Amino acid sequence: MAGVAVVGLFWPSKLTHKSPPFSSSRCSRRYIPSSSSNVRMAISIDEKKKTFTLQKSEEAFNTAKELMPGGVNSPVRAFKSVGGQPIVIDSVKGCRMWDIDGNTYIDYVGSWGPAIIGHADDEILEALAETMKKGTSFGAPCLLENVLAEMVISAVPSIEMVRFVNSGTEACMGVLRLARAFTGKEKLIKFEGCYHGHADPFLVKAGSGVATLGLPDSPGVPKGATYETLTSPFNDIATVENLFETHRGEIAAIILEPVVGNSGFIAPKPDFLNAIRRITKENNVLLIFDEVMTGFRLSYGGAQEYFGITPDLTTLGKIIGGGLPVGAYGGRREIMEMVAPAGPMYQAGTLSGNPLAMTAGIQTLKRLQEPGSYDYLNKITSELIQGIVDAGKKAGHAICGDYISGMFGFFFTEGPVYNFADAKKSDTTKFARFYRGMLEEGVYFAPSQFEAGFTSLAHTSEDIQQTIAAAEKVFRKI
Ligand SMILES: Cc1ncc(COP(=O)(O)O)c(C=O)c1O
């Protein structure tokens, strides 16, 4: 086991970050971390065993494994593809996270998307404290639901009515039932490498390169649940057209991530979304944009505003809950009026429209409305991805990367990457080495080559430069 890696920097006291690092809650993007030249990382990297150790995190994880399957409550948090145990987090603020071993990281996961204005924003915390004084859950309508619903409806072009739920998975489950109820048809087209939550019909192992009837991707998913799920590679219009030919009159909807984030970052080819919109209209099939990740991230109106293409239905999550559990689906009024109790399609939720989640969502969207938010995200993310790709190439690695606003990805392959099959050409062993090296430098990316990354309004240019400098150093070593 290598000794404790010291990168010549020292974080003076873990308590330092307890006093909010922002001089005012509104100036997060001007915050320059006093820590940037002063961090000691207590990580033992062992490249022979392809792993690393953080002593307290390891102890906590060993306990967790006895208590919860795999020691985590969501599989993406496990470090299976990069080695080592998950890092156990103690606290977050702005663009930084602190683990229970006392290390600090610049965070590019952002709680998997919600933290677009930065973690633990003072204004959100204050608003939550105010709401909490009135209670944590009513199980009855509250005014905050109207406020967030109005904000979502006025922002997202396709949404005329919305139903709040508690997660992106629930939103996707609900929207599929709705699409089937509205069209009276059952088949669904999804794209290989797109994730729409863990409900049975979406857990389909896509065929390689050709359209195929879906087979369950997980034990426990009955064949019947995925029988109506058809799949196509992303960015492949010819396969979609073939599916329409073969299953004429049987297809209820196409669902897709308009920019894929669950195979790494994959942008649509210039005419792909247009073609999908045209084909769905011609065939009377509903188009569903799963904007759980891209909603309020690519632009205030999401991917549909960014690309100028309006689907029939949209799912949302992550950002609209500002870090609290939330999801939503919405669309044209005539479709949404099928949902109970306005219509016959049943869907319900004990905690749906919860006042705390509504509050955090409202505050987050208010901050995103401030002029320049998305220009800022675009600027820092462009600096980041350009810097990483340039540094990688300079050190002789095959690497490509891309971004839109505050969402990005890079692959250890020459590219271009248009679909999941292209993404899988990446050198994942090299990614894992890069990942461990970056952790040692105090940079936290998603622990998988096949996940998008996120920036926030709390990341400064100094954070980005610090990250690029770390990447240059790590690229030279791997
Ligand atoms: C595009 C997309 N849809 C749906 C989901 C499921 O959301 P949740 O994890 O909130 O259930 C995710 C989760 O990452 C997602 O990225």
The ligand as an SDF file (V2000), in Angstrom:
LIG
                    3D

 16 16  0  0  0  0  0  0  0  0999 V2000
  -32.7030   11.0980  -17.6870 C   0  0  0  0  0  0  0  0  0  0  0  0
  -33.1070   10.4820  -16.3770 C   0  0  0  0  0  0  0  0  0  0  0  0
  -34.3640   10.0260  -16.2200 N   0  0  0  0  0  0  0  0  0  0  0  0
  -34.7800    9.4700  -15.0740 C   0  0  0  0  0  0  0  0  0  0  0  0
  -33.9320    9.3520  -14.0040 C   0  0  0  0  0  0  0  0  0  0  0  0
  -34.4140    8.7390  -12.7170 C   0  0  0  0  0  0  0  0  0  0  0  0
  -34.4950    9.7360  -11.7380 O   0  0  0  0  0  0  0  0  0  0  0  0
  -34.4500    9.3550  -10.1730 P   0  0  0  0  0  0  0  0  0  0  0  0
  -33.0740    8.8770   -9.8910 O   0  0  0  0  0  0  0  0  0  0  0  0
  -34.8010   10.6530   -9.4910 O   0  0  0  0  0  0  0  0  0  0  0  0
  -35.4740    8.3040   -9.9550 O   0  0  0  0  0  0  0  0  0  0  0  0
  -32.6260    9.8060  -14.1150 C   0  0  0  0  0  0  0  0  0  0  0  0
  -31.6800    9.6610  -12.9960 C   0  0  0  0  0  0  0  0  0  0  0  0
  -30.5210    9.9640  -13.0660 O   0  0  0  0  0  0  0  0  0  0  0  0
  -32.1930   10.3850  -15.3300 C   0  0  0  0  0  0  0  0  0  0  0  0
  -30.9460   10.8290  -15.5060 O   0  0  0  0  0  0  0  0  0  0  0  0
  1  2  1  0
  2  3  1  0
  2 15  2  0
  3  4  2  0
  4  5  1  0
  5  6  1  0
  5 12  2  0
  6  7  1  0
  7  8  1  0
  8  9  2  0
  8 10  1  0
  8 11  1  0
 12 13  1  0
 12 15  1  0
 13 14  2  0
 15 16  1  0
M  END
$$$$
